[in-house]
Amino acid sequence: MPARGSDQFEKVKKKIAKGEVEKLVKDMVKIPSHPDVPTKEKEVAEFLNEFLRDEGVDSRLRLVEKDRPNVVAVVRGEGGGKSLMLNGHTDTVPPYDMDIPPFTPKVVSGKLYGRGSLDMKGGLGAMAMALVGIRRARVKLAGDLFLTAVVGEERQSEGTEDVVLKGPRADMGIVGEPTDMEIQPSHRGLEWFEIHFHGKAAHGGQADRGVNAISMAARFVNAVEKDLQPRLRARKSKHTLPSTINLGVIQGGQQPSSVADHCVIKVDRRWIPEENLQKVFQEMYDLFDSIKKEDPRFKATLKRDPSNMLTMTHVPNVVSPSHQVVRALESGARTVTGKAPKVTSFWGWTDAALLTHFGKMPTVIFGPGGAGAHARTEYVLVEDLVNCSRIYSSAALQICGGKQAV
């Protein structure tokens, strides 16, 4: 980082205190914002918006659906510089019978516990404090620095779809999902299927008069494990982890003394950039055809799970490791932690793909470490929170440019 940029960063760094980042994340964890809450993300969005406005950051709420606002905040640039968007989601998954109090956050041995602490109110709080730090240090940016705190990432990405369609727009972005402080420019696409198997009902005492849909589903499972899964494992990607298929849910039949005339399997399919969605679908149909050759009674239909997406396909995310946003994060991480971060591939799916592919804003994933996202015990590392906030600040200074106000 050039000398002037280094001086600016040191002033911003002093404005981002560990205790403040920790308190902000705790305050957000205290506010339930999962799908079973009647007003969903409303309260946590209102809290974050008020926090930013109290700090002098230009922030507002924009409704996506009833009681579900995005927070759209910006530190305006004076012009002539590139813009950066920091993006994170305000929703979490439900508590799921957690082994810890989900909404009573506490820190033990450097770990901040609570539902959403890691996924992803930790990263979101660190991003918010990056804007606050730059504002407090009175750094004048050339390009705009945005924060979009969005609803619905855990479901249909309604919030980020709204950003893609209505703005704001930036030259590049960072999503603050937990990455253990690794920079992750790429990840696989995600498709959820429902496979319906159609049989013929009959009495269990005359089972030969029926066609058992559960047996059809079993043949399909066997074909996936023996044929499709090995082929997916063998596929290589230069950008991401390999393709996968997971059979996550099976439901079928009415009662033990009836031949099941219907069964459904719900499937999670992670696909690599070297594949395309048509190929993903065709491989499933090919399995149907192969089974039907052995058993002409086999009948199955393939549907996209409507709960997986709103209007934008969950495509893979691919950003070059040499992109400016990656280089800025690398430089920031070396400055803050004293060591070079790893550049790897994210294992899950994120809203970064929508920003990159549909929004034309190359976006990478970088966030704190911890454990237990969606699990019974969830925590984020407090030291990572303050480090991430300072790294986001450093990246923003490099990308957006800036000078110290007089």
C-alpha positions in Angstrom: 0.0 0.0 0.0 1.4 3.4 -0.9 2.6 5.7 1.9 -0.4 8.0 1.7 -2.8 5.1 1.6 -1.0 3.6 4.6 -1.4 6.8 6.6 -5.1 6.8 5.7 -5.5 3.2 6.8 -3.8 3.8 10.1 -6.3 6.6 10.9 -9.2 4.4 9.9 -7.8 1.4 11.9 -7.8 3.5 15.1 -11.5 4.2 14.6 -12.4 0.5 14.6 -12.2 -0.8 18.1 -12.5 -4.5 18.9 -15.1 -3.9 21.6 -17.3 -1.9 19.3 -17.4 -4.5 16.6 -18.1 -7.2 19.2 -20.9 -5.1 20.7 -22.5 -4.5 17.3 -22.5 -8.2 16.4 -23.9 -9.1 19.8 -26.7 -6.5 19.4 -27.7 -8.0 16.1 -27.6 -11.6 17.3 -30.0 -10.6 20.1 -32.6 -9.8 17.5 -34.2 -12.9 16.0 -34.5 -12.6 12.2 -35.3 -16.1 10.9 -38.3 -17.2 8.8 -40.4 -18.1 11.8 -40.3 -14.6 13.2 -43.6 -12.8 12.2 -41.8 -9.7 10.9 -38.8 -11.7 9.6 -35.7 -9.4 9.2 -37.5 -6.1 9.9 -36.2 -5.4 13.5 -32.6 -6.2 12.8 -32.7 -4.1 9.6 -34.2 -1.2 11.5 -31.5 -1.5 14.2 -28.6 -1.6 11.7 -30.0 1.3 9.8 -30.4 3.4 12.9 -26.9 2.5 14.1 -25.4 3.6 10.7 -27.4 6.9 10.6 -26.3 7.7 14.2 -22.7 7.4 13.0 -23.4 9.9 10.2 -23.5 7.3 7.4 -26.1 7.8 4.6 -28.3 4.8 5.2 -32.0 4.0 4.4 -34.4 1.1 4.4 -35.9 -0.1 1.1 -38.8 -2.6 1.3 -38.4 -5.8 -0.7 -41.6 -7.3 0.7 -43.9 -6.4 3.5 -41.9 -6.0 6.8 -38.8 -7.1 4.9 -36.5 -4.1 4.1 -32.9 -4.1 2.8 -30.5 -1.7 4.4 -28.8 0.4 1.7 -25.9 2.5 3.0 -23.2 4.5 1.3 -20.1 6.6 2.0 -20.2 8.8 -1.1 -17.2 9.4 -3.2 -16.2 12.7 -4.7 -16.0 11.3 -8.2 -13.4 9.7 -10.5 -12.9 6.5 -8.5 -14.1 3.0 -8.6 -17.0 1.8 -6.4 -17.2 -1.1 -4.1 -20.2 -2.9 -2.6 -20.0 -4.8 0.7 -22.9 -7.3 0.9 -24.3 -9.4 3.7 -27.6 -10.9 4.8 -29.7 -10.1 7.8 -31.6 -13.3 7.9 -30.6 -16.5 9.7 -31.8 -20.1 9.8 -34.1 -20.9 12.8 -32.6 -22.0 16.2 -33.2 -25.7 15.5 -33.1 -26.8 19.2 -29.7 -25.3 19.8 -27.4 -26.4 22.6 -26.7 -22.7 23.5 -29.1 -19.8 24.1 -29.6 -18.7 20.5 -30.3 -15.0 21.1 -28.3 -14.4 24.3 -24.9 -13.9 22.8 -21.8 -14.3 25.0 -18.1 -14.5 24.5 -16.1 -17.4 25.8 -12.4 -17.9 25.1 -12.6 -15.4 22.1 -15.6 -17.1 20.6 -18.9 -15.1 20.3 -21.8 -17.6 20.5 -25.3 -17.3 19.2 -27.6 -18.0 16.2 -26.3 -16.0 13.2 -23.0 -15.0 14.9 -21.1 -16.7 12.1 -23.8 -16.9 9.4 -23.6 -14.0 9.0 -24.2 -11.2 11.4 -20.5 -11.4 12.3 -19.4 -10.5 8.7 -22.2 -8.0 8.4 -21.2 -6.2 11.5 -17.6 -6.1 10.4 -18.7 -4.6 7.1 -20.9 -2.0 8.8 -18.0 -0.9 11.0 -15.7 -0.5 8.0 -18.1 2.2 6.7 -18.2 3.7 10.2 -14.4 3.7 10.5 -13.9 5.5 7.2 -16.6 8.0 8.1 -15.1 8.7 11.6 -11.6 9.1 10.1 -13.0 11.7 7.7 -11.4 10.1 4.7 -12.7 11.5 1.4 -13.2 8.7 -1.1 -13.1 9.1 -4.9 -15.5 6.2 -5.6 -18.6 5.2 -3.6 -18.5 2.6 -0.9 -21.8 0.8 -0.4 -23.2 -1.6 2.2 -26.2 -3.7 1.2 -27.7 -5.7 4.1 -30.2 -7.9 2.4 -33.1 -10.1 3.3 -33.7 -13.8 2.4 -30.3 -15.2 1.5 -31.1 -18.4 3.4 -34.2 -18.9 1.2 -34.7 -17.3 -2.2 -32.2 -14.4 -2.2 -35.0 -11.9 -2.5 -32.9 -9.1 -1.1 -29.9 -9.4 -3.4 -32.2 -9.9 -6.4 -33.7 -6.5 -5.5 -30.3 -5.0 -5.4 -29.4 -6.4 -8.8 -32.7 -5.1 -10.3 -32.9 -1.7 -8.6 -29.4 -0.9 -7.6 -27.2 0.4 -6.3 -24.5 -0.6 -8.8 -20.8 -0.9 -8.0 -17.7 -1.8 -10.0 -17.0 -4.8 -7.8 -18.1 -6.4 -4.5 -17.3 -8.5 -1.4 -19.8 -10.8 0.3 -18.9 -11.3 4.0 -19.9 -14.9 4.4 -17.6 -16.9 6.8 -14.4 -18.1 5.0 -12.0 -18.5 7.9 -10.2 -15.4 6.6 -9.6 -17.0 3.2 -10.3 -15.1 0.0 -12.7 -17.1 -2.2 -13.4 -15.7 -5.6 -15.4 -18.7 -6.9 -18.0 -21.3 -5.9 -20.3 -23.9 -7.5 -23.8 -23.3 -8.7 -26.8 -24.8 -6.8 -30.0 -26.5 -8.0 -32.6 -28.2 -5.9 -34.7 -30.9 -7.6 -37.9 -32.7 -6.7 -38.1 -36.1 -8.3 -41.6 -37.6 -8.2 -42.0 -41.4 -8.7 -45.4 -42.6 -9.8 -46.7 -46.1 -9.0 -50.0 -47.8 -8.7 -51.8 -48.3 -5.4 -52.9 -51.7 -4.2 -53.6 -53.6 -0.9 -50.5 -54.8 0.8 -52.0 -58.3 0.8 -52.2 -58.1 -3.0 -49.0 -56.2 -3.6 -48.4 -57.9 -7.0 -51.4 -55.9 -8.3 -49.7 -52.6 -7.6 -46.5 -50.8 -8.7 -44.4 -49.6 -5.8 -43.2 -46.0 -6.1 -40.8 -46.5 -3.2 -39.1 -49.4 -5.0 -38.7 -47.1 -8.0 -37.1 -44.5 -5.8 -34.8 -47.1 -4.5 -33.7 -48.0 -8.0 -33.0 -44.4 -8.7 -30.9 -44.0 -5.5 -28.9 -47.0 -6.5 -28.3 -45.6 -10.0 -27.2 -42.3 -8.5 -24.7 -43.9 -6.2 -23.3 -46.4 -8.7 -23.3 -44.4 -11.9 -23.8 -40.6 -11.5 -21.8 -39.9 -8.3 -18.5 -41.5 -9.5 -18.8 -39.5 -12.7 -19.3 -36.3 -10.8 -16.4 -36.9 -8.5 -14.1 -37.4 -11.5 -15.0 -34.0 -13.0 -12.4 -31.4 -12.4 -12.9 -27.6 -12.3 -10.1 -25.0 -12.5 -12.2 -22.7 -10.4 -14.2 -24.6 -7.8 -14.6 -27.8 -5.8 -16.0 -30.8 -7.7 -19.6 -31.4 -8.6 -21.8 -33.2 -6.1 -25.3 -34.6 -5.7 -27.0 -35.1 -2.3 -30.2 -37.0 -1.8 -31.5 -34.9 1.1 -35.2 -35.9 1.6 -37.4 -38.9 0.8 -41.1 -39.2 1.4 -43.5 -41.8 0.2 -46.5 -44.0 0.8 -49.5 -43.7 3.1 -49.4 -46.7 5.4 -47.7 -50.1 5.7 -50.6 -52.1 4.2 -50.8 -50.1 1.0 -48.5 -50.2 -2.0 -47.1 -46.7 -2.4 -48.3 -45.0 -5.5 -46.2 -41.9 -5.0 -42.7 -41.1 -3.6 -40.6 -38.0 -3.8 -36.9 -37.4 -3.4 -35.5 -33.9 -2.9 -32.0 -33.5 -4.3 -29.2 -30.9 -3.9 -27.0 -30.7 -7.0 -23.8 -28.5 -6.9 -22.6 -27.8 -10.4 -19.2 -26.5 -11.6 -18.7 -23.7 -14.1 -17.5 -26.2 -16.7 -21.1 -27.6 -16.7 -24.3 -26.0 -17.6 -27.9 -26.3 -16.3 -29.1 -28.1 -19.4 -26.4 -30.8 -18.8 -27.4 -31.1 -15.1 -31.0 -31.8 -16.1 -30.1 -34.1 -18.9 -28.1 -36.4 -16.7 -31.1 -36.9 -14.5 -33.3 -37.8 -17.5 -30.6 -40.1 -18.8 -30.8 -42.0 -15.5 -34.6 -42.3 -15.9 -34.2 -43.7 -19.4 -31.6 -46.2 -18.2 -33.8 -47.5 -15.4 -36.9 -47.6 -17.7 -35.0 -49.9 -20.1 -34.7 -52.5 -17.3 -38.2 -51.9 -15.9 -40.8 -50.5 -18.4 -43.1 -49.7 -15.4 -40.7 -47.1 -14.1 -42.2 -43.6 -14.2 -40.6 -40.4 -12.8 -40.9 -36.7 -13.3 -38.3 -34.0 -12.5 -39.2 -30.6 -11.1 -37.2 -27.6 -9.9 -37.8 -27.0 -6.2 -39.7 -23.7 -6.1 -38.3 -22.8 -2.7 -34.7 -22.6 -3.9 -34.9 -19.4 -6.0 -37.0 -16.5 -6.8 -36.3 -15.6 -10.5 -32.5 -15.8 -10.9 -30.8 -19.2 -11.3 -28.3 -20.0 -8.7 -25.3 -20.1 -11.1 -21.7 -20.6 -10.1 -19.6 -17.6 -9.2 -16.3 -17.1 -11.0 -14.0 -14.2 -10.5 -10.4 -14.1 -11.6 -7.9 -14.5 -8.7 -6.0 -11.6 -10.3 -9.0 -9.3 -10.1 -8.5 -5.9 -8.3 -10.9 -6.8 -5.5 -8.9 -10.0 -4.8 -5.6 -8.1 -4.8 -7.0 -5.4 -2.5 -8.1 -8.0 0.0 -4.7 -9.7 -0.2 -2.9 -6.5 0.5 -5.3 -5.6 3.3 -5.0 -9.0 4.9 -1.1 -8.8 4.8 -1.3 -5.3 6.4 -3.7 -6.3 9.2 -2.5 -9.8 10.0 1.1 -9.8 8.8 0.6 -12.8 6.6 -0.7 -13.6 3.1 -4.2 -15.1 3.0 -5.1 -18.2 1.2 -7.1 -17.9 -2.1 -9.4 -20.9 -2.3 -13.0 -21.8 -3.4 -16.1 -21.4 -1.2 -17.8 -24.7 -0.5 -21.4 -23.3 -0.4 -23.5 -21.0 -2.6 -23.8 -17.3 -1.9 -25.4 -14.1 -3.3 -22.0 -13.3 -4.8 -23.1 -15.3 -7.9 -26.1 -13.0 -8.4 -24.0 -9.9 -8.1 -21.3 -11.2 -10.4 -23.5 -12.9 -13.1 -26.7 -10.9 -13.2 -25.5 -7.6 -11.7 -22.2 -7.6 -13.7 -20.3 -6.7 -10.4 -17.4 -9.1 -10.0 -17.9 -10.2 -6.3 -15.8 -12.4 -4.1 -16.4 -14.0 -0.7 -14.3 -13.0 2.4 -15.2 -13.2 6.0 -14.4 -14.3 9.6 -13.8 -17.8 11.0 -15.8 -19.8 13.5 -18.0 -22.9 13.4 -21.5 -24.1 13.6 -23.4 -22.3 10.8 -26.9 -23.9 10.8 -25.8 -26.2 13.6 -26.7 -26.6 17.3 -23.7 -24.6 18.5 -22.6 -21.6 16.5 -19.9 -19.1 17.1 -17.6 -16.5 15.4 -14.1 -15.6 16.3 -14.0 -12.1 17.8 -10.5 -11.4 16.7 -11.5 -12.2 13.1 -14.3 -9.7 13.4 -12.1 -6.7 14.0 -9.5 -8.0 11.6 -12.1 -8.4 8.9 -13.5 -4.9 9.5 -10.0 -3.4 9.1 -9.3 -5.5 6.0 -12.6 -4.4 4.4 -11.6 -0.8 5.2 -8.2 -1.3 3.6 -9.7 -2.8 0.5 -12.2 0.0 0.2 -9.4 2.6 0.5 -7.4 0.9 -2.3 -10.4 0.4 -4.6 -12.3 3.6 -4.0 -9.3 5.8 -3.4 -9.3 8.6 -0.8 -7.5 11.4 0.9 -7.6 12.7 4.5 -9.9 15.6 5.1 -8.4 18.8 6.4 
